[in-house]
Amino acid sequence: MVEELDEYEKTSHGKVDCSNGILDAEGKLIHFRTLWAFTGPGFLMSIAYLDPGNLESDIQAGAAGGYQLLWVVWWSTVIGLWLQLLAAKLGTATGRHLAEHCRDYYPKTARILLWIMTELAIIGSDIQEVIGTAIAINILSNGHIPLWAGVLITAADTFTFLMLENYGIRKLEAFFCSLISIMAITFIVEYIISKPDQLQVFEGVVFPLCSKKNVTMAVGILGAVIMPHNIYLHSALVLSRDIDRKDSRQVKIANKYFAIESGIALFISFIINLLVVSVFAVGFQGVTDIGLATAATYLAEKYGQAAKYIWAVGLLAAGQCSTMTGTYAGQFVMEGFLNLRIKPWKRLMITRCTAIVPAIAVAILSQSHLDSLDEWLNVLQSVQLPFAILPVLFFTSREEVMGQFKNHWLNNICVQFLSLMIIGINIYLIITAAMAVSTAWWMILTLCISFFLYFTFIIYLALPKNYSEALSLRVRSLFNPSGYTYLSKEDNIN
């Protein structure tokens, strides 16, 4: 059995070579050894759906709406899968990730703006992740390790765990999957302890009900579940599988198995989120001051000290793995947009510090407002979504980029509709959040200016571009019928 798997898992330059034997899967519904070879990137991607920001959203969704918002979590996950598959297809068909395509296509100003927006999303996510891990460390140490020390420990151990990559990408993926397993086990135990009503759980997933008071919570879940930088990340993670892109059959098979793997991974993430929502729906519905910072205390009071520590272990696993995948996202985004050519350890330090230093500062300064901070950060994630959705939709829709693997026209229409819906949600979120702070003239003026700049950039990204007139675009064949790639400005064209 090991010898059979070796054919699918030989590594070269940090990649898993899937080209040998991949065609064994051709014509078969599911070829499990091929699925195993492609298993990994989707689970790393799914960690962003399980980070402390999502757990915060799950806690508040359960406490505020009971089981009523489970359907929002489900459909947010489905929409997330749809977008992630676009990103995966882009990387698989072209051999280049989304940030690299953005660098070579968009003019300098637009490229820098996109990079800044994506970095803001990463910083916002990092703040939630380091705070969540620090809270878990504080609980497990019985309060002996303060929050600020836990934040610093989280920042340091991220680099330690990422050294696992030196032992091979498969071992790193296995480590991440073990952390997901820990989350699943701990939250299943919490679910069993709290004994939710199974019928109500089912009804919450199936029936789209939402009371007026929970509308803001419902739209905020979208920002917590779907993260813009995760779209950039997934388009890069699939490049860890080395296939022959000159063979369109191999690209087609790779797309199929990446889709299956991503679907399995996000279904598991949905189940974990469902467990958390249900635990706090049955035990704490109507509690208004519950959040990531106070959840352990409430669990201990209602179910005993064991429930508190079980929760902390799950939270620690969520914070650790999401912080590490955030590091990956930061690396790919900065490398792609800025075309960094420096030693790996220097690149890691630069990309990590760009996001983690602001995250540490905010986490330490906002210790008394952690739950409200998480709500604002979920709004930030939602606001940044169009700056990932529109580029990935644009590139995957172009035959010049994707060849025969470009999006179907119906897919484009659906994603465009989805983009409009998300933009509409963003308008609601921004206005609601801002008006909650102040209704003074300066706030209204700030909103008007922000909306103008925000929508101007969105319209620019949404408008079709003429490839022949795009000064920053270079196109050449990958010497295969399956797609094309961009030449960077450093390439010479005869």
Secondary structure as GFF3:
##gff-version 3
##sequence-region A 1 494
A	DSSP	alpha_helix	2	9	.	.	.	ID=ss1
A	DSSP	beta_strand	10	12	.	.	.	ID=ss2
A	DSSP	beta_strand	15	17	.	.	.	ID=ss3
A	DSSP	three_ten_helix	22	25	.	.	.	ID=ss4
A	DSSP	alpha_helix	32	38	.	.	.	ID=ss5
A	DSSP	alpha_helix	41	46	.	.	.	ID=ss6
A	DSSP	three_ten_helix	47	49	.	.	.	ID=ss7
A	DSSP	alpha_helix	52	65	.	.	.	ID=ss8
A	DSSP	alpha_helix	70	94	.	.	.	ID=ss9
A	DSSP	alpha_helix	98	105	.	.	.	ID=ss10
A	DSSP	alpha_helix	108	140	.	.	.	ID=ss11
A	DSSP	alpha_helix	147	162	.	.	.	ID=ss12
A	DSSP	three_ten_helix	163	167	.	.	.	ID=ss13
A	DSSP	alpha_helix	169	194	.	.	.	ID=ss14
A	DSSP	alpha_helix	198	206	.	.	.	ID=ss15
A	DSSP	three_ten_helix	212	214	.	.	.	ID=ss16
A	DSSP	alpha_helix	215	225	.	.	.	ID=ss17
A	DSSP	alpha_helix	228	237	.	.	.	ID=ss18
A	DSSP	three_ten_helix	238	240	.	.	.	ID=ss19
A	DSSP	beta_strand	241	242	.	.	.	ID=ss20
A	DSSP	alpha_helix	248	284	.	.	.	ID=ss21
A	DSSP	alpha_helix	295	303	.	.	.	ID=ss22
A	DSSP	alpha_helix	305	338	.	.	.	ID=ss23
A	DSSP	alpha_helix	344	365	.	.	.	ID=ss24
A	DSSP	three_ten_helix	367	369	.	.	.	ID=ss25
A	DSSP	alpha_helix	370	384	.	.	.	ID=ss26
A	DSSP	alpha_helix	386	396	.	.	.	ID=ss27
A	DSSP	alpha_helix	399	402	.	.	.	ID=ss28
A	DSSP	three_ten_helix	403	405	.	.	.	ID=ss29
A	DSSP	alpha_helix	409	437	.	.	.	ID=ss30
A	DSSP	alpha_helix	441	462	.	.	.	ID=ss31
A	DSSP	three_ten_helix	467	469	.	.	.	ID=ss32
A	DSSP	beta_strand	475	477	.	.	.	ID=ss33
A	DSSP	beta_strand	484	486	.	.	.	ID=ss34
###
